Every structure is written in C-alpha cells, then in structure tokens.
Amino acid sequence: MGARFLGLMAVLVLCTGLAGCGDKKKDAAMVNDGATTTTQQTDGTQVQTTDGQYAPGSQAQLVAEIGDRVYFGYDQYDLTAEARSTVERQAQWMKTYPNVSVMVEGHCDERGTREYNLALGEKRANAVRNYLISNGVQAGRIQSISYGKERPAIMGADETSWAQNRRGVLVVQ
C-alpha cells in the first residue's frame, strides 16, 4: 500500500507540474493499476489502455502506431515521398476505424507575415486532406484548419526549429 500511495503521489506532483505546460489536449495524467492505464486528458476526456495497448481509434494510438504529422519544406505545401507514405498509413488507419473523424492542422514556421502563413498553412492542411481522400477516406470525415505560425511545436529561430514547425498534423476529433 505504501509504494502504491507514493506512486500515486508522484503522478499528482507530475501532473501539477505539467498543468501549465504545452497543448491542453496533449497534457495528461496517467494512473496505472497494473493491467489497465487510464489517461485523463486535460480537456476532460479519458483514454483507457490495457496491457500497453492504446484505445482503438484514439489519438494516442495514432501517434504511437502511425504518426500524426508530416513535414514540409520551406515555403512548400507539396507532400514529399516520406509524407505521402505517412499519409497513406494514416488513411489505412482511418479506414480501420470508420467512425473516427479528424481535423488536419496546417502549421508554418515563424518567417513571413501572419496572412501569408495562414494561407500556406491552409494549403498544407488541404494537401494532407486531399491525399487522405485520394487514398479512400470519406471527405466528410476530414476537416482542415490553418494555424499559420501561431502554434509552433518548437520555439527557436533556427533551421532545426523551423523544420519542426512546418507541418501538417492529424488530430482525432
């Protein structure tokens, strides 16, 4: 009982430390009772896993098994061969879970005007969306949005940071 209590306390301390960090949907508290892990998302949803498996059709499963993002070159919105391969796997995953709908987010690095980056982010999101559709996913299951340069994944003004921010991200709805 003492070790379990200390483990739960450690989770609470960790959660308290994470409460103000990062994207609200990404931060989570995990409680593990041995066989089942329940992840409490900060948006109130819960994802339950059993024996290391992710909930079928969940964002956690997509990220762990397929990957939720593709990257773009500077000032580009065409999908690279690597990005097409990822989106093809995402499309297959979506066909496995026909009740899952997604939002495709288009993102840019910090260079350029806000308006330019919103337009470029939209082109990136639509490139991913259109490729999902061309791979057999129903259009009504896919929405898209551009965040331009407003939501960087990595802070920094160097090529490494910029490359991580030029992305399209699939988010399970």
N, CA, C and O of each residue as an XYZ file, in Angstrom:
692
protein
N       0.824     -1.187      0.000
C       0.000      0.000      0.000
C       0.866      1.248      0.000
O       0.543      2.205     -0.703
N       1.944      1.276      0.753
C       2.802      2.448      0.828
C       3.424      2.797     -0.511
O       3.467      3.970     -0.881
N       3.907      1.803     -1.248
C       4.526      2.054     -2.549
C       3.491      2.569     -3.543
O       3.783      3.462     -4.338
N       2.298      2.015     -3.501
C       1.252      2.465     -4.420
C       0.859      3.915     -4.121
O       0.662      4.711     -5.040
N       0.747      4.252     -2.834
C       0.425      5.618     -2.434
C       1.495      6.578     -2.930
O       1.185      7.636     -3.478
N       2.770      6.201     -2.735
C       3.856      7.060     -3.199
C       3.819      7.213     -4.711
O       4.087      8.296     -5.230
N       3.488      6.134     -5.426
C       3.375      6.200     -6.888
C       2.287      7.153     -7.326
O       2.475      7.939     -8.254
N       1.137      7.083     -6.650
C       0.042      7.996     -6.983
C       0.414      9.440     -6.652
O       0.069     10.359     -7.395
N       1.110      9.637     -5.547
C       1.556     10.981     -5.186
C       2.513     11.526     -6.238
O       2.444     12.703     -6.592
N       3.413     10.670     -6.743
C       4.351     11.102     -7.781
C       3.598     11.530     -9.033
O       3.963     12.524     -9.660
N       2.560     10.801     -9.405
C       1.746     11.169    -10.563
C       1.082     12.518    -10.337
O       1.057     13.360    -11.235
N       0.537     12.728     -9.125
C      -0.105     14.004     -8.826
C       0.886     15.156     -8.887
O       0.557     16.220     -9.413
N       2.083     14.968     -8.364
C       3.106     16.007     -8.407
C       3.478     16.297     -9.857
O       3.611     17.457    -10.245
N       3.645     15.255    -10.652
C       3.973     15.416    -12.057
C       2.873     16.173    -12.778
O       3.151     17.079    -13.563
N       1.636     15.811    -12.518
C       0.502     16.479    -13.163
C       0.435     17.941    -12.780
O       0.161     18.796    -13.622
N       0.680     18.230    -11.538
C       0.660     19.611    -11.077
C       1.739     20.407    -11.793
O       1.514     21.556    -12.172
N       2.888     19.818    -11.979
C       3.976     20.491    -12.681
C       3.679     20.692    -14.151
O       4.132     21.674    -14.740
N       2.923     19.777    -14.765
C       2.608     19.881    -16.189
C       1.395     20.749    -16.471
O       1.161     21.116    -17.622
N       0.629     21.081    -15.464
C      -0.662     21.738    -15.675
C      -0.569     22.995    -16.515
O      -1.505     23.287    -17.260
N       0.495     23.740    -16.432
C       0.574     24.963    -17.198
C       1.392     24.836    -18.467
O       1.629     25.843    -19.134
N       1.831     23.647    -18.827
C       2.744     23.484    -19.942
C       2.064     22.869    -21.140
O       1.181     22.023    -21.002
N       2.479     23.298    -22.318
C       2.119     22.617    -23.544
C       0.675     22.778    -23.964
O      -0.073     23.583    -23.411
N       0.306     21.991    -24.958
C      -1.034     21.998    -25.521
C      -1.987     21.305    -24.569
O      -1.659     20.251    -24.024
N      -3.176     21.888    -24.355
C      -4.125     21.340    -23.391
C      -4.504     19.901    -23.724
O      -4.684     19.095    -22.811
N      -4.632     19.558    -24.996
C      -5.055     18.213    -25.354
C      -3.933     17.194    -25.166
O      -4.196     15.995    -25.062
N      -2.698     17.657    -25.121
C      -1.580     16.736    -25.039
C      -1.204     16.401    -23.600
O      -0.749     15.289    -23.330
N      -1.385     17.340    -22.668
C      -1.031     17.082    -21.275
C      -1.976     16.044    -20.692
O      -3.176     16.076    -20.965
N      -1.450     15.131    -19.897
C      -2.309     14.091    -19.344
C      -1.734     13.561    -18.048
O      -0.531     13.642    -17.803
N      -2.617     13.013    -17.217
C      -2.214     12.308    -16.014
C      -2.503     10.835    -16.241
O      -3.551     10.486    -16.784
N      -1.591      9.972    -15.834
C      -1.795      8.545    -16.031
C      -1.843      7.842    -14.692
O      -1.017      8.101    -13.818
N      -2.805      6.957    -14.529
C      -2.920      6.128    -13.338
C      -2.905      4.685    -13.808
O      -3.708      4.296    -14.656
N      -1.994      3.890    -13.262
C      -1.835      2.516    -13.699
C      -2.127      1.590    -12.530
O      -1.470      1.670    -11.492
N      -3.126      0.697    -12.696
C      -3.457     -0.246    -11.630
C      -2.859     -1.630    -11.891
O      -3.259     -2.608    -11.259
N      -1.909     -1.715    -12.813
C      -1.269     -2.989    -13.106
C      -1.648     -3.509    -14.471
O      -0.766     -3.797    -15.281
N      -2.943     -3.639    -14.757
C      -3.384     -4.162    -16.042
C      -3.962     -3.069    -16.929
O      -3.851     -3.143    -18.153
N      -4.573     -2.063    -16.332
C      -5.232     -1.016    -17.093
C      -4.639      0.334    -16.728
O      -4.435      0.633    -15.552
N      -4.363      1.150    -17.743
C      -3.890      2.506    -17.535
C      -4.963      3.453    -18.025
O      -5.439      3.327    -19.153
N      -5.348      4.398    -17.190
C      -6.310      5.411    -17.587
C      -5.577      6.724    -17.706
O      -4.921      7.163    -16.762
N      -5.684      7.353    -18.861
C      -5.063      8.643    -19.098
C      -6.157      9.690    -19.078
O      -7.087      9.636    -19.883
N      -6.052     10.637    -18.168
C      -7.014     11.730    -18.068
C      -6.443     12.917    -18.829
O      -5.474     13.531    -18.385
N      -7.034     13.243    -19.966
C      -6.624     14.390    -20.749
C      -7.090     15.648    -20.029
O      -8.087     15.614    -19.307
N      -6.385     16.753    -20.217
C      -6.782     17.981    -19.545
C      -8.061     18.560    -20.124
O      -8.658     19.451    -19.519
N      -8.502     18.071    -21.295
C      -9.786     18.535    -21.822
C     -10.940     17.724    -21.250
O     -12.088     17.924    -21.647
N     -10.652     16.799    -20.312
C     -11.697     16.045    -19.632
C     -11.925     14.654    -20.176
O     -12.573     13.843    -19.514
N     -11.417     14.346    -21.361
C     -11.630     13.017    -21.921
C     -10.685     12.023    -21.261
O      -9.636     12.395    -20.736
N     -11.075     10.759    -21.297
C     -10.235      9.707    -20.762
C      -9.939      8.696    -21.860
O     -10.809      8.367    -22.666
N      -8.711      8.210    -21.882
C      -8.301      7.160    -22.797
C      -7.821      6.011    -21.934
O      -6.932      6.188    -21.101
N      -8.397      4.840    -22.122
C      -8.012      3.689    -21.320
C      -7.234      2.698    -22.179
O      -7.621      2.407    -23.311
N      -6.147      2.188    -21.639
C      -5.356      1.189    -22.330
C      -5.226     -0.032    -21.439
O      -5.312      0.061    -20.214
N      -5.018     -1.170    -22.066
C      -4.862     -2.412    -21.338
C      -3.582     -3.083    -21.808
O      -3.364     -3.243    -23.009
N      -2.744     -3.471    -20.875
C      -1.503     -4.174    -21.178
C      -0.691     -3.475    -22.263
O      -0.190     -4.125    -23.181
N      -0.559     -2.151    -22.161
C       0.265     -1.403    -23.100
C      -0.407     -1.091    -24.422
O       0.223     -0.495    -25.296
N      -1.656     -1.469    -24.600
C      -2.371     -1.199    -25.846
C      -3.119      0.129    -25.723
O      -3.576      0.497    -24.641
N      -3.234      0.832    -26.832
C      -3.958      2.105    -26.841
C      -5.416      1.866    -27.191
O      -5.754      0.887    -27.858
N      -6.265      2.757    -26.742
C      -7.682      2.661    -27.073
C      -7.822      2.709    -28.595
O      -7.248      3.587    -29.240
N      -8.577      1.777    -29.172
C      -8.729      1.732    -30.633
C      -9.298      3.039    -31.175
O     -10.297      3.550    -30.669
N      -8.655      3.568    -32.202
C      -9.128      4.789    -32.835
C      -8.808      6.062    -32.084
O      -9.344      7.119    -32.416
N      -7.944      5.994    -31.076
C      -7.620      7.176    -30.265
C      -6.422      7.933    -30.843
O      -5.657      7.400    -31.647
N      -6.282      9.173    -30.415
C      -5.128      9.984    -30.805
C      -3.840      9.307    -30.340
O      -2.842      9.293    -31.060
N      -3.871      8.748    -29.135
C      -2.680      8.080    -28.597
C      -2.257      6.921    -29.485
O      -1.066      6.734    -29.732
N      -3.214      6.141    -29.967
C      -2.883      5.029    -30.845
C      -2.321      5.542    -32.169
O      -1.329      5.011    -32.669
N      -2.947      6.570    -32.734
C      -2.459      7.143    -33.995
C      -1.014      7.598    -33.858
O      -0.174      7.279    -34.700
N      -0.727      8.339    -32.803
C       0.624      8.855    -32.597
C       1.616      7.711    -32.433
O       2.679      7.716    -33.055
N       1.277      6.730    -31.598
C       2.204      5.643    -31.281
C       2.426      4.691    -32.444
O       3.548      4.232    -32.659
N       1.378      4.387    -33.194
C       1.479      3.341    -34.212
C       1.705      3.860    -35.628
O       2.308      3.163    -36.444
N       1.240      5.056    -35.935
C       1.319      5.555    -37.306
C       2.133      6.843    -37.378
O       2.998      6.993    -38.241
N       1.854      7.754    -36.480
C       2.414      9.103    -36.525
C       1.313     10.060    -36.925
O       0.514      9.761    -37.812
N       1.268     11.207    -36.275
C       0.181     12.149    -36.520
C       0.600     13.339    -37.367
O      -0.218     14.219    -37.634
N       1.874     13.385    -37.803
C       2.309     14.571    -38.528
C       3.220     14.268    -39.695
O       3.902     13.244    -39.751
N       3.199     15.216    -40.636
C       4.114     15.197    -41.777
C       4.777     16.568    -41.836
O       4.247     17.548    -41.312
N       5.924     16.626    -42.470
C       6.690     17.875    -42.512
C       6.830     18.359    -43.946
O       6.796     17.576    -44.895
N       6.990     19.668    -44.076
C       7.076     20.314    -45.374
C       8.382     21.090    -45.485
O       8.967     21.496    -44.481
N       8.824     21.289    -46.715
C       9.991     22.120    -46.971
C       9.643     23.584    -46.822
O       8.474     23.952    -46.709
N      10.673     24.417    -46.822
C      10.487     25.861    -46.704
C       9.624     26.371    -47.855
O       9.912     26.105    -49.022
N       8.568     27.103    -47.518
C       7.671     27.718    -48.491
C       7.020     26.676    -49.415
O       6.672     26.993    -50.553
N       6.858     25.449    -48.937
C       6.302     24.354    -49.737
C       5.019     23.828    -49.111
O       4.822     23.915    -47.899
N       4.155     23.285    -49.951
C       2.955     22.613    -49.464
C       2.715     21.288    -50.175
O       1.701     20.628    -49.947
N       3.652     20.901    -51.038
C       3.528     19.593    -51.676
C       4.083     18.520    -50.738
O       5.029     18.760    -49.987
N       3.475     17.333    -50.798
C       3.881     16.241    -49.921
C       5.131     15.562    -50.474
O       5.181     15.205    -51.651
N       6.124     15.390    -49.631
C       7.318     14.647    -50.008
C       6.974     13.158    -50.082
O       5.884     12.755    -49.676
N       7.876     12.357    -50.588
C       7.654     10.903    -50.642
C       7.445     10.350    -49.236
O       6.586      9.494    -49.026
N       8.223     10.834    -48.278
C       8.076     10.378    -46.893
C       6.713     10.781    -46.330
O       6.061      9.992    -45.646
N       6.288     12.008    -46.618
C       4.988     12.478    -46.146
C       3.860     11.670    -46.784
O       2.903     11.306    -46.100
N       3.955     11.386    -48.075
C       2.921     10.576    -48.743
C       2.821      9.197    -48.102
O       1.722      8.676    -47.911
N       3.950      8.615    -47.775
C       3.953      7.307    -47.126
C       3.241      7.369    -45.771
O       2.452      6.483    -45.442
N       3.515      8.403    -44.996
C       2.849      8.568    -43.696
C       1.353      8.761    -43.875
O       0.562      8.141    -43.165
N       0.951      9.613    -44.816
C      -0.476      9.872    -45.028
C      -1.175      8.614    -45.543
O      -2.337      8.385    -45.206
N      -0.508      7.803    -46.339
C      -1.090      6.531    -46.788
C      -1.357      5.616    -45.594
O      -2.396      4.958    -45.541
N      -0.428      5.570    -44.638
C      -0.642      4.766    -43.428
C      -1.763      5.361    -42.577
O      -2.549      4.621    -41.985
N      -1.840      6.690    -42.512
C      -2.926      7.338    -41.781
C      -4.276      7.012    -42.420
O      -5.255      6.764    -41.716
N      -4.325      7.014    -43.741
C      -5.565      6.689    -44.453
C      -5.987      5.251    -44.159
O      -7.166      4.986    -43.922
N      -5.043      4.333    -44.173
C      -5.357      2.936    -43.859
C      -5.868      2.812    -42.429
O      -6.816      2.071    -42.167
N      -5.245      3.532    -41.508
C      -5.678      3.532    -40.107
C      -7.100      4.063    -40.005
O      -7.919      3.500    -39.278
N      -7.403      5.140    -40.727
C      -8.753      5.709    -40.685
C      -9.779      4.742    -41.278
O     -10.919      4.691    -40.816
N      -9.389      3.987    -42.285
C     -10.318      3.001    -42.862
C     -10.569      1.861    -41.876
O     -11.633      1.241    -41.897
N      -9.595      1.587    -41.020
C      -9.764      0.572    -39.982
C     -10.762      1.036    -38.929
O     -11.461      0.219    -38.329
N     -10.830      2.351    -38.702
C     -11.724      2.937    -37.703
C     -12.690      3.892    -38.414
O     -12.492      5.107    -38.384
N     -13.735      3.348    -39.055
C     -14.621      4.173    -39.895
C     -15.445      5.202    -39.137
O     -16.039      6.078    -39.767
N     -15.507      5.136    -37.822
C     -16.254      6.134    -37.048
C     -15.386      7.305    -36.597
O     -15.883      8.248    -35.982
N     -14.102      7.247    -36.901
C     -13.183      8.305    -36.486
C     -13.189      9.431    -37.520
O     -13.078      9.194    -38.723
N     -13.322     10.655    -37.021
C     -13.172     11.855    -37.841
C     -11.926     12.591    -37.369
O     -11.521     12.466    -36.213
N     -11.326     13.352    -38.264
C     -10.095     14.055    -37.913
C     -10.137     15.508    -38.362
O     -10.902     15.892    -39.248
N      -9.299     16.292    -37.727
C      -9.003     17.658    -38.135
C      -7.553     17.643    -38.598
O      -6.677     17.162    -37.879
N      -7.294     18.165    -39.794
C      -5.923     18.310    -40.277
C      -5.511     19.754    -40.026
O      -6.114     20.690    -40.549
N      -4.473     19.913    -39.217
C      -3.961     21.238    -38.900
C      -2.768     21.560    -39.790
O      -1.856     20.747    -39.938
N      -2.781     22.751    -40.380
C      -1.643     23.224    -41.166
C      -0.866     24.256    -40.373
O      -1.443     25.205    -39.844
N       0.451     24.069    -40.291
C       1.314     24.947    -39.498
C       2.503     25.432    -40.330
O       2.894     24.796    -41.308
N       3.063     26.558    -39.926
C       4.212     27.160    -40.613
C       5.268     27.571    -39.593
O       5.025     27.589    -38.386
N       6.445     27.901    -40.115
C       7.446     28.462    -39.213
C       7.188     29.954    -39.047
O       6.244     30.494    -39.624
N       8.015     30.610    -38.270
C       7.758     31.995    -37.877
C       8.049     33.026    -38.959
O       7.673     34.190    -38.818
N       8.709     32.620    -40.029
C       9.069     33.581    -41.076
C       7.864     33.910    -41.942
O       7.008     33.053    -42.156
N       7.785     35.096    -42.427
C       6.666     35.524    -43.265
C       5.592     36.213    -42.448
O       5.593     36.156    -41.219
N       4.675     36.866    -43.146
C       3.596     37.576    -42.465
C       2.558     36.593    -41.945
O       2.511     35.434    -42.358
N       1.743     37.072    -41.044
C       0.656     36.256    -40.492
C      -0.271     35.787    -41.611
O      -0.632     34.612    -41.667
N      -0.655     36.697    -42.495
C      -1.580     36.374    -43.578
C      -0.980     35.340    -44.531
O      -1.644     34.387    -44.937
N       0.294     35.552    -44.879
C       0.964     34.607    -45.783
C       0.993     33.212    -45.164
O       0.700     32.224    -45.838
N       1.343     33.132    -43.891
C       1.460     31.833    -43.227
C       0.100     31.165    -43.016
O       0.007     29.938    -43.059
N      -0.948     31.948    -42.789
C      -2.289     31.340    -42.707
C      -2.667     30.702    -44.039
O      -3.224     29.605    -44.065
N      -2.367     31.387    -45.149
C      -2.668     30.834    -46.471
C      -1.816     29.591    -46.750
O      -2.320     28.599    -47.276
N      -0.533     29.643    -46.400
C       0.349     28.497    -46.614
C      -0.067     27.321    -45.728
O      -0.058     26.176    -46.179
N      -0.429     27.592    -44.481
C      -0.901     26.530    -43.586
C      -2.154     25.869    -44.128
O      -2.320     24.655    -44.007
N      -3.039     26.659    -44.726
C      -4.256     26.107    -45.329
C      -3.904     25.185    -46.498
O      -4.501     24.119    -46.649
N      -2.950     25.587    -47.316
C      -2.523     24.743    -48.438
C      -1.915     23.435    -47.930
O      -2.129     22.377    -48.522
N      -1.166     23.508    -46.848
C      -0.561     22.298    -46.272
C      -1.639     21.371    -45.716
O      -1.615     20.166    -45.965
N      -2.574     21.929    -44.970
C      -3.661     21.110    -44.408
C      -4.471     20.474    -45.539
O      -4.829     19.299    -45.458
N      -4.759     21.235    -46.582
C      -5.534     20.709    -47.704
C      -4.765     19.666    -48.499
O      -5.365     18.741    -49.046
N      -3.443     19.802    -48.570
C      -2.638     18.788    -49.256
C      -2.775     17.444    -48.542
O      -2.935     16.408    -49.187
N      -2.712     17.465    -47.210
C      -2.879     16.234    -46.424
C      -4.309     15.717    -46.574
O      -4.521     14.529    -46.816
N      -5.273     16.596    -46.435
C      -6.692     16.218    -46.552
C      -6.977     15.579    -47.911
O      -7.592     14.516    -47.985
N      -6.530     16.227    -48.976
C      -6.790     15.708    -50.318
C      -6.117     14.362    -50.551
O      -6.667     13.506    -51.244
N      -4.937     14.167    -49.980
C      -4.254     12.882    -50.158
C      -4.954     11.783    -49.356
O      -5.011     10.637    -49.801
N      -5.480     12.119    -48.189
C      -6.284     11.144    -47.440
C      -7.499     10.728    -48.268
O      -7.822      9.543    -48.353
N      -8.162     11.697    -48.872
C      -9.348     11.415    -49.692
C      -8.966     10.562    -50.898
O      -9.675      9.616    -51.242
N      -7.854     10.894    -51.537
C      -7.428     10.111    -52.707
C      -7.036      8.685    -52.327
O      -6.953      7.805    -53.184
N      -6.797      8.467    -51.034
C      -6.485      7.124    -50.540
C      -7.693      6.447    -49.907
O      -7.543      5.490    -49.147
N      -8.880      6.935    -50.214
C     -10.100      6.223    -49.850
C     -10.811      6.651    -48.587
O     -11.769      5.994    -48.181
N     -10.379      7.727    -47.948
C     -11.069      8.206    -46.747
C     -12.187      9.151    -47.198
O     -11.975     10.012    -48.052
N     -13.361      8.986    -46.624
C     -14.504      9.828    -46.983
C     -14.239     11.281    -46.596
O     -13.796     11.572    -45.485
N     -14.516     12.182    -47.527
C     -14.243     13.607    -47.321
C     -14.957     14.167    -46.097
O     -14.421     15.048    -45.425
N     -16.150     13.675    -45.796
C     -16.916     14.181    -44.668
C     -16.307     13.873    -43.313
O     -16.735     14.432    -42.303
N     -15.324     13.000    -43.275
C     -14.663     12.644    -42.018
C     -13.441     13.506    -41.737
O     -12.795     13.354    -40.700
N     -13.119     14.418    -42.666
C     -11.878     15.183    -42.557
C     -12.175     16.672    -42.654
O     -12.732     17.141    -43.647
N     -11.804     17.398    -41.634
C     -11.864     18.859    -41.665
C     -10.431     19.370    -41.693
O      -9.494     18.638    -41.376
N     -10.273     20.616    -42.069
C      -8.924     21.198    -42.055
C      -8.977     22.610    -41.496
O      -9.995     23.297    -41.573
N      -7.854     23.018    -40.935
C      -7.717     24.354    -40.355
C      -6.256     24.776    -40.481
O      -5.351     23.943    -40.422
N      -6.042     26.061    -40.653
C      -4.691     26.608    -40.669
C      -4.452     27.402    -39.402
O      -5.279     28.218    -38.996
N      -3.312     27.153    -38.785
C      -2.876     27.962    -37.653
C      -1.711     28.859    -38.042
O      -1.214     29.626    -37.217
N      -1.269     28.768    -39.301
C      -0.152     29.599    -39.732
C       1.042     29.413    -38.818
O       1.473     28.290    -38.557
N       1.572     30.525    -38.334
C       2.738     30.463    -37.443
C       2.359     30.620    -35.977
O       3.231     30.793    -35.126
N       1.059     30.561    -35.676
C       0.567     30.874    -34.335
C       0.802     29.780    -33.292
O       0.773     30.067    -32.095
N       1.031     28.550    -33.709
C       1.202     27.453    -32.749
C       2.466     26.650    -33.055
O       2.379     25.521    -33.536
N       3.621     27.217    -32.784
C       4.857     26.474    -33.077
C       5.003     25.243    -32.188
O       4.636     25.260    -31.013
N       5.539     24.192    -32.762
C       5.831     22.979    -31.992
C       7.110     23.173    -31.192
O       7.242     22.665    -30.079
N       8.044     23.907    -31.766
C       9.353     24.150    -31.161
C       9.628     25.643    -31.211
O       9.478     26.269    -32.260
N      10.024     26.210    -30.100
C      10.414     27.619    -30.078
C      11.868     27.723    -30.525
O      12.706     26.910    -30.132
N      12.156     28.708    -31.332
C      13.526     28.918    -31.777
C      13.541     29.558    -33.145
O      12.579     29.453    -33.907
N      14.637     30.218    -33.449
C      14.788     30.908    -34.723
C      15.971     30.322    -35.479
O      16.897     31.039    -35.856
N      15.931     29.010    -35.697
C      16.985     28.327    -36.439
C      16.338     27.255    -37.321
O      15.167     26.922    -37.144
N      17.092     26.731    -38.251
C      16.533     25.780    -39.220
C      15.950     24.534    -38.564
O      14.941     24.011    -39.038
N      16.552     24.052    -37.499
C      16.031     22.869    -36.810
C      14.632     23.139    -36.263
O      13.732     22.313    -36.418
N      14.449     24.282    -35.630
C      13.133     24.647    -35.092
C      12.140     24.874    -36.223
O      11.019     24.368    -36.180
N      12.543     25.622    -37.222
C      11.641     25.925    -38.337
C      11.166     24.642    -39.018
O       9.993     24.525    -39.372
N      12.067     23.687    -39.201
C      11.700     22.432    -39.873
C      10.623     21.674    -39.095
O       9.754     21.045    -39.699
N      10.671     21.727    -37.765
C       9.666     21.047    -36.942
C       8.325     21.776    -36.958
O       7.285     21.172    -36.695
N       8.348     23.060    -37.262
C       7.128     23.861    -37.262
C       6.402     23.850    -38.607
O       5.223     24.199    -38.664
N       7.070     23.463    -39.676
C       6.433     23.359    -40.992
C       5.800     21.988    -41.099
O       6.434     21.034    -41.550
N       4.534     21.889    -40.679
C       3.956     20.560    -40.525
C       2.453     20.549    -40.786
O       1.777     21.578    -40.766
N       1.968     19.343    -41.029
C       0.540     19.056    -41.059
C       0.293     18.005    -39.993
O       1.007     17.003    -39.936
N      -0.708     18.217    -39.146
C      -0.959     17.326    -38.009
C      -2.391     16.809    -38.080
O      -3.335     17.580    -38.254
N      -2.538     15.499    -37.944
C      -3.848     14.849    -37.908
C      -4.285     14.757    -36.449
O      -3.569     14.196    -35.620
N      -5.460     15.307    -36.134
C      -5.980     15.296    -34.754
C      -7.323     14.589    -34.751
O      -8.258     15.009    -35.433
N      -7.416     13.516    -33.982
C      -8.674     12.756    -33.860
C      -9.688     13.627    -33.148
O      -9.388     14.220    -32.112
N     -10.889     13.706    -33.703
C     -11.973     14.518    -33.129
C     -12.864     13.686    -32.237
O     -13.827     14.202    -31.670
